Structure formats: C-alpha cells, structure tokens
Amino acid sequence: MKRFKSVLLVALLAVTLLSATGCEPKRKELKFEGKEGTIIFNVKEDTDYKISTNKDDLRTSREQAALVGKDFKIGIEFSDDFGYFHKGDWNTLKEKRKDNDEYKEVTYGDLKGIQYFYGSYMYYEIELPCGDSKEYNLILTVRGNKDTEESAKAAIKNEEVQDILNNIKSIKAVK
C-alpha cells in the first residue's frame, strides 16, 4: 500500500510539474474578417489549417469562408436573421431548432450555443451568438470530406475539430 501511495504521489507531482511548465501546444491565430463580422480561431501552431473563400470549399453561397483541415471543413456564415428561413431572436431560434436531429445546447470555451445534425445536407450546424449583437449570429457548419452521414459524424467527433471549437478566440459582428 505504501508503494502504491508513493507511485501515485510521484505521478501527481509529475503531472503538476508538466502543467506548470506550460506543455500546452503553441497556438496561432487564424482570422476571417468579412462584411458582417470577424472570427478569430486560436489553433495549434503545428497545423496546416487555412481560411478559404474558394467556392469549392464553401457549402452554400451564404457561407462567407471555411476553415479547411485535412479531414474536415468548418463553414463560416454570419447571419442577420437568426436562421436562414426565419426572423427572431436567440430564444426563438433555439425553440425553432429543437426539432432538428441531435439538437443540444453546447458550450465551446466561453461560448454557449446550439448544435444539431442536418441530415438532408450531411453536416452539423453550430449556431453561436455574436457577443452583444442582437442582429447577428454565427453559423458554423462542420462536415467531412464526403457528403455522407458517417463523414459528418466523424468530423464533429474529430479531436482537431473539437480543439478548434473550444479555442475560438473571439467573434464580433459588424452591427
């Protein structure tokens, strides 16, 4: 029992020492600045992600850009109508989206929003408020490299995607 406690104590000390010395990965900013707003992603430095406005990387004409990784794309759309087909406010949007597949309220870092699966389009949609803006929200669409349910589900569970979503540095709407 003493030996077990000693090993446990050494392990805890090692973990504490590693976390105190800053073994977190170095990060860099990827910024998209559009007419409606700006988003800054704080991604790991050793990645080759890019912000693209190439039409081939965008899902629809409403997306203004996409953060592109090897196995996923995260579409970026600043929306001024809290959902493409309806006007309203944040609470109205949440109520209207509750019927979507896999609807849930999510927290990524300091941001609270909603997430659901759009089966007919094979992507996950994440809607986040833009700070104090009452006119805009941010829609992020997470999808895989193939238009299949399996590809979309793998993309949203991907550790890299979760790291990106949990480390959004800031979102600001123009209005």
C-alpha positions in Angstrom: 0.0 0.0 0.0 2.9 2.4 0.8 4.4 1.6 -2.6 1.1 2.4 -4.3 0.8 5.7 -2.5 4.4 6.6 -3.4 3.9 5.8 -7.1 0.6 7.8 -7.0 2.3 10.8 -5.3 5.2 10.8 -7.9 2.6 10.6 -10.8 0.7 13.5 -9.4 3.8 15.5 -8.9 4.9 14.8 -12.5 1.5 15.9 -13.9 1.6 19.1 -11.7 5.1 19.9 -12.9 4.3 19.3 -16.5 1.2 21.5 -16.4 3.1 24.2 -14.5 5.9 24.3 -17.1 3.5 25.1 -19.9 3.4 21.9 -22.0 0.4 23.2 -23.8 0.9 23.3 -27.6 1.8 26.7 -29.0 -1.0 28.4 -30.8 -1.5 30.7 -33.8 -4.5 32.8 -34.8 -6.5 32.2 -38.0 -8.7 35.2 -38.7 -11.7 35.7 -41.0 -12.9 39.3 -41.4 -16.0 39.6 -43.5 -18.6 42.3 -44.2 -20.8 41.0 -41.4 -18.3 40.1 -38.8 -14.9 38.7 -37.7 -14.0 35.4 -36.1 -10.6 34.5 -34.8 -9.7 30.9 -34.3 -6.8 30.1 -31.9 -5.4 26.9 -33.4 -2.4 24.7 -32.7 0.7 26.2 -34.3 1.9 23.0 -36.0 -1.3 22.6 -38.1 -1.8 23.4 -41.8 -5.3 24.7 -41.5 -6.3 27.6 -43.7 -9.2 30.0 -44.1 -10.5 29.7 -47.6 -13.0 31.8 -49.6 -12.7 29.4 -52.6 -16.2 28.5 -53.8 -15.1 24.8 -53.9 -14.6 24.9 -50.1 -17.9 26.5 -49.3 -21.1 24.6 -48.8 -23.5 27.3 -50.0 -23.5 30.8 -51.3 -24.4 32.0 -47.8 -21.1 30.8 -46.3 -18.5 33.6 -46.4 -15.5 31.3 -45.7 -14.4 27.9 -44.4 -11.7 26.8 -42.1 -10.2 23.8 -44.0 -8.4 20.9 -42.4 -7.3 17.6 -43.9 -10.4 15.6 -43.0 -13.0 18.4 -42.4 -14.3 21.8 -43.2 -15.9 24.3 -40.9 -18.1 26.7 -42.8 -18.4 30.3 -41.5 -21.6 32.3 -42.0 -22.5 35.4 -40.2 -26.3 35.5 -40.4 -28.5 38.5 -39.7 -31.8 36.6 -39.5 -31.1 34.0 -36.8 -31.6 31.1 -39.1 -31.9 31.4 -42.9 -35.7 30.9 -43.0 -36.9 32.8 -40.0 -36.5 36.1 -38.2 -36.4 36.3 -34.5 -34.1 36.4 -31.5 -31.8 33.9 -29.9 -34.5 32.2 -27.8 -36.9 32.0 -30.7 -34.1 30.4 -32.8 -33.4 27.8 -30.0 -37.1 26.9 -29.9 -37.4 26.5 -33.7 -34.3 24.3 -33.9 -35.3 21.9 -31.1 -36.9 19.6 -33.7 -33.7 19.0 -35.6 -31.8 15.7 -35.2 -29.4 15.5 -32.3 -30.3 19.0 -31.0 -28.3 20.1 -28.0 -27.1 23.2 -26.2 -23.3 23.3 -26.3 -20.5 25.2 -24.7 -17.3 25.7 -26.6 -14.8 27.5 -24.4 -16.7 30.6 -23.2 -19.3 30.4 -26.0 -22.7 29.0 -25.4 -24.8 28.0 -28.4 -26.8 25.2 -30.1 -25.7 22.2 -32.2 -27.7 19.8 -34.4 -27.4 17.5 -37.3 -28.8 18.5 -40.7 -29.4 15.0 -42.2 -30.5 16.2 -45.6 -27.3 18.1 -46.1 -24.9 15.8 -44.1 -23.4 18.3 -41.8 -23.6 19.6 -38.2 -24.6 23.1 -37.7 -23.5 25.1 -34.7 -25.1 28.4 -34.0 -23.4 30.9 -31.6 -24.4 34.5 -30.6 -22.1 37.2 -31.7 -21.3 38.9 -28.5 -23.8 41.7 -27.7 -25.1 41.8 -31.3 -28.9 41.5 -31.5 -28.8 41.4 -35.3 -26.3 38.7 -36.0 -25.4 35.1 -35.0 -22.6 32.9 -36.3 -23.4 29.7 -38.0 -20.5 27.1 -38.2 -21.1 24.1 -40.4 -18.9 21.1 -39.6 -18.7 18.5 -42.3 -16.3 15.8 -43.5 -14.7 15.5 -46.9 -17.5 13.3 -48.2 -21.3 14.1 -48.3 -22.2 11.2 -46.1 -23.6 10.8 -42.6 -20.6 8.8 -41.5 -18.2 11.6 -42.7 -20.1 14.3 -40.9 -20.4 12.4 -37.7 -16.6 11.6 -37.8 -15.9 15.3 -38.4 -17.9 16.6 -35.4 -16.2 14.0 -33.1 -12.7 14.7 -34.5 -10.3 15.8 -31.8 -8.9 18.6 -34.0 -12.4 20.0 -34.7 -13.3 19.9 -31.0 -10.0 21.7 -30.2 -10.8 24.4 -32.8 -14.3 24.9 -31.5 -13.1 25.0 -27.9 -10.5 27.6 -28.7 -12.4 30.2 -30.6 -10.7 33.4 -29.5 -13.4 35.9 -30.5 -16.5 36.6 -32.5 -17.6 40.1 -33.4 -20.4 41.2 -35.6 -20.2 44.5 -37.5 -23.5 45.8 -36.2 
